[in-house]
Each structure stands twice: as structure tokens, then as C-alpha cells.
Amino acid sequence: MTRLLLFPGSGSDSNHPALVAVANAVKPMRTVRADFPYRKAGRRAPDRAPVLLQAVRDEVALLPRRGGVVLGGRSMGGRICSM
């Protein structure tokens, strides 16, 4: 089963209403809303791109190997996922 992995913009977290709305709109597709490391650490300023890219790779690695993965997000999260 394909899964959708979503990341927020730089000023928000995984509970941003836009990410929640996307997750609800694609049900029953399984969706994971993830936070970048700086948000998990309680910081407001984003890390540099290499750290953010590694965070996406790390989250993908946590997903089951069966099925595909679609990456996306809002603003900065979408840009990092497209890289």
C-alpha cells in the first residue's frame, strides 16, 4: 500500500491544518505527518538543507518496505521533499 509522507513549512509543525486536511482528503491512504529535527528540539529556526534532507530520508526509512511512498509537504517541507 502506498503511503504519503508530509512535512510542514518552516514556521509550523506536523499538526498544521493544511497537512491535516491533506491527510483527511486522501483517506484511506495511510499518511504520516512528520516534523523536522529543529521542531522536535523545540527550536524555531530551520536547520540547513543537508540536515532537512537527511530527516526526510530517515522518516522514509521508518516506513514499511512494502508499497510506494509519496513525499510532499507545505512550503519548505514540499521543497525539501522535492529535492
C-alpha positions as CSV (number, residue, x, y, z in Angstrom):
1,M,0.0,0.0,0.0
2,T,1.3,3.4,-0.9
3,R,1.9,5.8,1.9
4,L,2.0,9.6,1.9
5,L,4.7,11.3,4.0
6,L,4.1,15.0,4.7
7,F,6.4,17.7,6.2
8,P,5.3,21.1,7.3
9,G,6.6,24.6,6.4
10,S,9.4,26.2,8.4
11,G,7.1,28.0,10.8
12,S,4.8,25.2,11.7
13,D,4.7,21.6,12.8
14,S,3.0,18.4,11.6
15,N,-0.3,19.4,13.2
16,H,-0.7,22.3,10.7
17,P,-4.3,22.5,9.5
18,A,-3.2,22.2,5.8
19,L,-1.3,18.9,6.5
20,V,-4.2,17.5,8.5
21,A,-6.6,18.5,5.7
22,V,-4.5,16.7,3.1
23,A,-4.2,13.6,5.2
24,N,-8.0,13.6,5.7
25,A,-8.6,14.2,2.0
26,V,-6.6,11.1,0.8
27,K,-8.1,8.6,3.3
28,P,-7.9,5.6,3.2
29,M,-4.3,6.1,2.0
30,R,-2.0,5.8,5.0
31,T,-0.4,9.2,5.8
32,V,2.4,10.1,8.1
33,R,2.9,13.7,9.1
34,A,6.4,14.3,10.3
35,D,8.4,17.1,11.9
36,F,11.9,18.2,11.1
37,P,14.6,17.9,13.8
38,Y,14.7,21.5,14.8
39,R,11.0,21.4,15.6
40,K,11.4,18.2,17.6
41,A,14.1,20.0,19.5
42,G,11.8,23.0,20.2
43,R,13.8,25.4,18.0
44,R,12.1,27.9,15.7
45,A,14.9,28.4,13.1
46,P,15.2,25.6,10.5
47,D,18.3,23.6,10.0
48,R,20.3,23.8,6.8
49,A,19.2,21.8,3.8
50,P,21.5,18.8,4.4
51,V,20.0,18.2,7.8
52,L,16.5,18.6,6.5
53,L,17.1,16.2,3.6
54,Q,18.5,13.6,6.0
55,A,15.4,14.0,8.1
56,V,13.3,13.1,5.1
57,R,15.5,10.1,4.4
58,D,15.3,9.0,8.0
59,E,11.5,9.2,8.0
60,V,11.2,7.2,4.8
61,A,13.5,4.5,6.3
62,L,11.0,4.1,9.1
63,L,8.1,3.3,6.8
64,P,7.3,-0.3,5.8
65,R,9.2,-1.6,2.8
66,R,6.0,-2.8,1.0
67,G,4.3,-0.4,-1.3
68,G,5.4,3.0,-2.5
69,V,6.0,6.3,-0.8
70,V,4.7,9.7,-1.9
71,L,6.6,12.7,-0.4
72,G,5.1,16.1,0.0
73,G,4.5,19.0,2.3
74,R,3.7,22.6,2.7
75,S,6.1,25.4,1.7
76,M,9.6,24.4,2.9
77,G,8.5,20.9,3.6
78,G,7.4,20.5,0.0
79,R,10.6,22.0,-1.3
80,I,12.8,19.7,0.7
81,C,10.8,16.7,-0.3
82,S,11.1,17.6,-3.9
83,M,14.9,17.7,-3.6
